[in-house]
Amino acid sequence: MRKITAGLFISLDGVVEAPDQWHFPYFDDEMGAAVGALLETSDTLLLGRKTYDSFAGAWPERETAGGDDAAFGKAIGDARKIVVSRGELTFTWRNSEQLRGDVVSAVAALKDEPGADISISGSVSIVRLLLDAGLLDELHLFVHPIAVRTGMRLFTEGEGAIPLRLISSKAFGSGVLHLVYGPAAAAGDASYDDAKVHLSQARR
C-alpha cells in the first residue's frame, strides 16, 4: 500500500494560511532538503484547487526559465498531479487530472494502486479530511519561530480528538522545527490523580 505524506509550513500559533508572507526568512538549505525529500519518495501529488492554481501559475515558467529552482520545477511537472475540486477543471500543465467521486473513497483507492508515495503540499482542507478519515500516514510540520497572530489555523473546532504520535523531530539552524507525526491509538483515560504520581516523582 502506498504511503500518503503531507507537508505544511506552520507558525507557533498554528497559522498555515499564506506562508509566502512569513516563512521565507526561515527557508534555508536544511528546509530545502527536507521539502525536497518529501518529493523524492513520491510520484503523485494530491492538491487542492487553490494550491494547484498557485503551483501551475509559477512552476512551469520557473522550469522553462532554467534558474536555480528549475530542477525542482521539473520534478513537480513530471509528477502525476491529482486535483481535488468540485468544479469542472481544464488543465494546461502536464500530468494533471481531476479527482472524481467521493474524496475519501477515491484517495483510499489511490493508496491501493501500485507506485511510490503520494505527497500533499499545502492543501489544508485535504489534510484535515484525510486526518479525520485516518488515511494520512505522515504529517510533516515545519514549525516556524513566529506568531503570525492572524489567518487560518491548521486545526478547527470539531468533534472528536485526533491522537498522533511523534515519529521524528529535528531543529534547523533557523529555529524551525521539523516535526513528523503519524496516526496513533487513542490516548487513553487519565486524570489529575494520575499526574500527581509523576509530579511527586519529579520532586524527589
Secondary structure, DSSP 8 states (H G I E B T S, - for coil): ---EEEEEEEETT-B-S-GGGTSGGG--HHHHHHHHHHHHTEEEEEEEHHHHHHHHTTHHHHHHHT-TTHHHHHHHHHSEEEEE-SS-----STTEEE--S-HHHHHHHHHHSSSSEEEEES-HHHHHHHHHHT---EEEEEEES----SS-BS----SS---EEEEEEEE-TTS-EEEEEEE--------HHHHHHHHHHHT-
